[in-house]
């Protein structure tokens, strides 16, 4: 790539894709789009809508650096500083692992497991990392309430408009003669404020939906830099008042009075076994932190601790959902049985691999 060439969006995408493919980088076309969109500060769709847009020298300089690093299998998400999870933009950095589509299954199962407990639920998320899981959970829980709030807001606005129209045209109230209604009102008098539904400007649909949904999360993370990252993501998605991030190891930061109060416990803990870690691609093995990935010889060191202690912190009938390695389902199913969980099941991810084991505290 020379400075004298007219590097259009189309030409840059082709060059990046071919360069990364030659170096056996996973999904080179997707990586090319992510790098190019971020360098040009553009949505990915606009890359295709404006194929002849010419990159500036500064943009080309950024791309040169990123492509060089991506060629050495540095994760593209770390380079651009973001990833997408269930349609949500999540900031990422090297302090913790990158959110993956497989983990979206954990959010779906968690939401199902909390379905019988009502919306004002208490959720515990262990090993929160970027906080993508609690953010996505609250977003999913809030969605129907936000939709209902929007409908209610629209109905209130329509009723207010109709009340004002009645005042302007002198429309009588039910059973009152038109001339009597008109005579009883001064020429410049309008319908009293008490007859018009209050404005919803003080609390928009998102805020009102959040109040109605009411679910709250305690999120636990061990790595200090990841705690800071989680809090930034939580603030970005306006959940700072509903997600409490605490630094520590697993149940350590919880308070004695919180025992038996959580309706749902979700976790994507380190679960990669020693054997599987050696098989991980270089972008994972050489760049993502081992503390977020490795779970010991069989990958279940942290999982065992979570399952054994979970009943002490869950409310009666509370749900537990844990993400696992594809070949750990039978072992983790047995762990839940031994801990007294019932209604145990295994859910598969989008690649049809065993991904989440869940159950309910057995004394509902």
Secondary structure in CASP SS format (residue, H / E / C, confidence):
PFRMAT SS
TARGET T0000
AUTHOR 0000-0000-0000
METHOD secondary structure of the structure
MODEL  1
X C 1.00
X C 1.00
X C 1.00
X C 1.00
X C 1.00
X C 1.00
X C 1.00
X E 1.00
X H 1.00
X H 1.00
X H 1.00
X H 1.00
X H 1.00
X H 1.00
X H 1.00
X H 1.00
X H 1.00
X H 1.00
X H 1.00
X H 1.00
X H 1.00
X H 1.00
X C 1.00
X C 1.00
X C 1.00
X C 1.00
X C 1.00
X H 1.00
X H 1.00
X H 1.00
X H 1.00
X H 1.00
X H 1.00
X H 1.00
X H 1.00
X H 1.00
X H 1.00
X H 1.00
X H 1.00
X C 1.00
X C 1.00
X C 1.00
X C 1.00
X H 1.00
X H 1.00
X H 1.00
X H 1.00
X H 1.00
X H 1.00
X C 1.00
X C 1.00
X C 1.00
X C 1.00
X E 1.00
X C 1.00
X C 1.00
X H 1.00
X H 1.00
X H 1.00
X H 1.00
X H 1.00
X H 1.00
X H 1.00
X H 1.00
X H 1.00
X H 1.00
X H 1.00
X H 1.00
X H 1.00
X H 1.00
X H 1.00
X C 1.00
X C 1.00
X C 1.00
X C 1.00
X H 1.00
X H 1.00
X H 1.00
X H 1.00
X H 1.00
X C 1.00
X E 1.00
X E 1.00
X E 1.00
X E 1.00
X C 1.00
X C 1.00
X E 1.00
X E 1.00
X E 1.00
X E 1.00
X C 1.00
X C 1.00
X C 1.00
X C 1.00
X C 1.00
X C 1.00
X C 1.00
X C 1.00
X C 1.00
X H 1.00
X H 1.00
X H 1.00
X H 1.00
X H 1.00
X H 1.00
X H 1.00
X H 1.00
X H 1.00
X H 1.00
X H 1.00
X H 1.00
X H 1.00
X C 1.00
X H 1.00
X H 1.00
X H 1.00
X C 1.00
X C 1.00
X C 1.00
X C 1.00
X E 1.00
X E 1.00
X E 1.00
X E 1.00
X E 1.00
X C 1.00
X C 1.00
X C 1.00
X C 1.00
X C 1.00
X H 1.00
X H 1.00
X H 1.00
X H 1.00
X H 1.00
X H 1.00
X H 1.00
X H 1.00
X H 1.00
X H 1.00
X H 1.00
X H 1.00
X H 1.00
X H 1.00
X H 1.00
X H 1.00
X H 1.00
X H 1.00
X H 1.00
X H 1.00
X H 1.00
X H 1.00
X H 1.00
X H 1.00
X H 1.00
X H 1.00
X H 1.00
X H 1.00
X H 1.00
X H 1.00
X H 1.00
X H 1.00
X H 1.00
X H 1.00
X H 1.00
X H 1.00
X H 1.00
X H 1.00
X C 1.00
X C 1.00
X C 1.00
X C 1.00
X C 1.00
X C 1.00
X C 1.00
X C 1.00
X H 1.00
X H 1.00
X H 1.00
X H 1.00
X H 1.00
X H 1.00
X C 1.00
X C 1.00
X C 1.00
X C 1.00
X C 1.00
X C 1.00
X C 1.00
X C 1.00
X C 1.00
X H 1.00
X H 1.00
X H 1.00
X C 1.00
X C 1.00
X C 1.00
X C 1.00
X C 1.00
X C 1.00
X C 1.00
X C 1.00
X C 1.00
X H 1.00
X H 1.00
X H 1.00
X H 1.00
X H 1.00
X H 1.00
X H 1.00
X H 1.00
X H 1.00
X C 1.00
X C 1.00
X E 1.00
X E 1.00
X E 1.00
X E 1.00
X E 1.00
X E 1.00
X C 1.00
X C 1.00
X H 1.00
X H 1.00
X H 1.00
X H 1.00
X H 1.00
X H 1.00
X H 1.00
X H 1.00
X H 1.00
X H 1.00
X H 1.00
X H 1.00
X H 1.00
X C 1.00
X C 1.00
X C 1.00
X C 1.00
X C 1.00
X C 1.00
X E 1.00
X E 1.00
X E 1.00
X E 1.00
X E 1.00
X C 1.00
X C 1.00
X H 1.00
X H 1.00
X H 1.00
X H 1.00
X C 1.00
X C 1.00
X H 1.00
X H 1.00
X H 1.00
X C 1.00
X C 1.00
X C 1.00
X E 1.00
X E 1.00
X E 1.00
X E 1.00
X E 1.00
X E 1.00
X C 1.00
X C 1.00
X C 1.00
X C 1.00
X E 1.00
X C 1.00
X H 1.00
X H 1.00
X H 1.00
X H 1.00
X H 1.00
X H 1.00
X C 1.00
X C 1.00
X H 1.00
X H 1.00
X H 1.00
X H 1.00
X C 1.00
X C 1.00
X C 1.00
X C 1.00
X H 1.00
X H 1.00
X H 1.00
X C 1.00
X E 1.00
X C 1.00
X C 1.00
X C 1.00
X C 1.00
X C 1.00
X C 1.00
X H 1.00
X H 1.00
X H 1.00
X H 1.00
X H 1.00
X H 1.00
X H 1.00
X H 1.00
X H 1.00
X H 1.00
X H 1.00
X H 1.00
X H 1.00
X E 1.00
X E 1.00
X E 1.00
X E 1.00
X E 1.00
X E 1.00
X E 1.00
X E 1.00
X E 1.00
X E 1.00
X C 1.00
X C 1.00
X C 1.00
X C 1.00
X C 1.00
X H 1.00
X H 1.00
X H 1.00
X H 1.00
X H 1.00
X H 1.00
X H 1.00
X H 1.00
X H 1.00
X H 1.00
X C 1.00
X C 1.00
X E 1.00
X E 1.00
X E 1.00
X E 1.00
X E 1.00
X E 1.00
X E 1.00
X E 1.00
X C 1.00
X C 1.00
X C 1.00
X C 1.00
X C 1.00
X E 1.00
X E 1.00
X E 1.00
X E 1.00
X E 1.00
X E 1.00
X E 1.00
X E 1.00
X C 1.00
X C 1.00
X C 1.00
END
